[in-house]
């Protein structure tokens, strides 16, 4: 039996097919391909070969990351995405019995410096909504805050996905996963009025009745929202407010459509007032 080929030229396309089969978006697949093509080119130089072998080690992965960081000025966040892509690729190769171990597992990930993530508190979101006169634009932003959906998910909402009696919306999320989100009665009533009796088609439509594009949603935020406040930050506000009031991390995770609870934790905060209250009530020097 002939030995199986172990080159990037063979296994990058097969990995792309694997991602397609798993229903990854075209944009995500293209991002994975670019990173793997970069690593293949780097490996070609190291191996002095036009058709490099996929076999490598943690040292070469680290070298590649260091070189990419210097040449392209990559942020720590982007470098971690590169490593995640390489790790997924090599995990796939291990599963295909092309290599024995994933070389990325031994690579230290760049540390992302702590930073304050900008988002709006509940009162700030309400103040933002109150100053928007356009009914569609106001409802669009309110729907993101009321449900915590991603921009792509918002644009994909069809009227038929809304259960007006149950107060829920069926959402198609990342990877085609379906989940149910909840929506408050006031927002739901506004949606009913906005749709004007329509029973099908997109909730928010754009050119020639097609679903509104994410780019248009971005433009709407640029028109009304404070600097730095994006649709993602309103989703962030939803998660922070729901957790602050419920302390139920699992519910927040499921509502956001996160597969990992660690992803959800990034969105959660205790605000300054709460931290100060706990400090004054419990730290010993504050009670002397």
N, C-alpha and C positions, 0 to 999 in steps of 0.2 A: 504493500500500500504506500503510495507516494506521500511524503511529508506535506502537511498543510502549510500553505503560504502564510507568512507572518509579516507582511509589509503593510505600511500605511495605505498604499494605493488600493489594496484589497479590502482592508478592514474599516477604513473611514466610510466608504459607501455602504458597507453592511451595517455599520452602526447607525448611519442616517436612516436606513430602512427600518431598523429596530425602533428608532424614535418615532418614525412615522406610524408604525404599527401600534405604538403605545399612545397615539393620538396627540403627540406634542404639536404645538403650533408651528407654522412655517417659519415664523420669525425666530423662535427658539432654536429650531433645527439649523437655521442659517447661522446663528450666533455660535452654536457648537461647531459647525463645520469650519468657520473662520479660525477659531482657536486651534482646532486639530490640524488644519492646514499649516498654521504658523509653527506648531510644534513639529510637524513632519518636515518642514523646511529646515528648522533648526537641527533636527536629527540627521538630515541629509548631510549637513555640514560636518557634524561630529563624526559620522560614520564614513564620510567621503564616498557617498553613494547617491545615485539619482533615485534609487528606490529603497529607502531606508527600512530597516526592520523595526517592528513595534517594541521589541524588547529594550528596556531601559531600566534605570534605577533612580532612587530618590535624589542622588547627587545631580544627575543630568536634569531632572525636573526642576530642582532648585536653581541650577545654572540658567536654564531657559527662562524662569520667572525673573531672575535678577537682570538678565539681559533685556527682557521685554520691558521691565520696569524702568530701566535707564533710558532705553531708546524711545519709549513712548510716554514716559511720565505717568504710568498707571497708578491709580489710587489703590489703597489697601483693599477697598471694596471690590474693585475690578479684578485685582490679583486673586482674591478669594473666589471670584466667579470663574476665572481661568482654571484654578485648581479644582473646583467642583466639576468643570467640564472634563478635565483630564481624568479625574477620579472616576467619573461615570463611564468614560470610555474604557478605562483599564478594568473596571469592575465587570463590564460587558465581556472583555477579552478573557478574564478569569472564568466567567461562566461558560464561555465557548472552549475552554481548555486550551487556549493559545498560549497563555502564560500561567504561572503558578500563583503569583501574588501581585497585588495592586501596589506599584511603586509609590503612588501618591500618598499612601497611608502614613509613610514615615517622614513626610515633608511638613515642616512647621508652617502654619498659616500666618500671614501678616496680621499684626494687631491693628484693629480699627480703634482709633482714639475715641474716647467717650465724647459725646457731643449732645447738646440739647436738641431734640427733635421738635421742630416747630409744628404746632397744631393749634386748633382753636378750642376753647372751652365752650360749653353748651350756650351760655349767654352770648358769646361772640358769634357763634353760628347763627343764632336767632337774629342778632343784629344785622348780620350780613344778608340774611334772607329778606328782612324787612325793607331793606333799601333797594331791592331789585324789583322794578316795576313790570318787566316782561314776565308773563305768566309761565311760559315754557321754561325759560332760564331759571326762574325761581324754583319751579317744581323739580327741575333736573337736579339742582344742587341739593334740594331738600330730600330727594329720593336717595341720593348717595348717603346722606347723613342718617336718614331713617333706617336704612337697610345695611349699610356698610359694604355695598358691592363695589367691585373694581369698575374702572371706566369701561373696559371691554364688555363686562357683564351688563352694565347699565345700557349700553348701546344695543345689546342683544335681547333686551326684554321685549317680548311680544305681549299684546293685550291678552291673548289667550293664556298666557302664563300666570296671570293674576287671578287669585281666588278672592273675589271681593267679599264673599260671605265669611270666609275663614281668616281673612287678613294676612294672607301669605302670597309670596311670589316664587315661582319655580325658576331657579337660576342655573344656567349652564356655565360652569367655571373652568378653571385651568384643566387641560387634559380631557375636556368633555365631561367632567364630573358634574352630576346634577345634585343640587342641594336646595333646601327650602329656607327662605329668609322671611322674617316677619316685618310687618309694616303697621304703623300706628293708624288709628281711625281717621284722624284729621288729614294725614297725607293721603290715605286711601280715598277719602271723599274728594280731595282736590284732584286726584288722578281720574276719578269717575267723571268729574265735571270737565276736566281737560280733554278726555277722550270723546266727549260729546255723543255717547251712544255707540261708538265704533266697537266692534266685537273681535276684530282681528287686525293684523298688521303690527308694525313696531310701535311701542309706546311713544318713543321720541323719533320722529322721522326727519330725514334730510332731503336731499335732492331727489326729485321724482318719486317720493314716497319710500325711498330706501332707508334703512336704519341710519340714524345719525352716526357720524364717524367720531372716533376718539379724538381726532385732531380738532374737530369743531367743539367738542366738550372742553378741550384745553383752551381754546380761544375764548369761550364763555367765561372760564375762570380768570383768564387774564383781564377780561373786561371789568369784572366785578370784585374779585377777591383781593385781599391785601397781598402785598409782595411776598412771594414764597409759599403762599397757600395754593396747593394744587388739589385735584380730586383725590389723590392718594392721602393727602394730609386731612381731608375731611373724613375719609375712611378711618384714618388714625384717630380722629376726634371721636368717631362712633365707638371704636374699640375701647378707648380710654374711659369714656363716660360710662359705657355699659359695665366695664369691669369695676370702675370706682364705686358704682352704686350697688353692684351685685356680688362682687368678689367671687364670681364663678368663671374661672379661667377656661374651663372646658366648654361652656356655652359660647363664650366669646370666640374660641377657636373654631367651633363648628359653624357659627354664624358667618365668620370671615372666610370659611372654606380653606383653612390651613390644614395640611396633612400632618404637620408637626407642631406640637404645642410650644416648642422652643421658638418657632417663627412668631407665634402670637405674643410671646413675652416681650418682644422688641417694642410693641405698641403700648405697653402698659406703664403707667406712671402713678406715683402718689404726688399730688400737687404740693406746693410750698406750704399752703395753709395747713394741710393735714399733717405734713411732716413736722411743722413747728408745734402743732397741738400735741402730737405724740411725744415730742422731745420735752415740752414743758410739763407734761403730765407724768412722765416716767423717768427722765434722766435725773440721777440723784442730786446733782448740783442745783437743778431747777427747783427742787423741793426743800432746800435747806432754808 
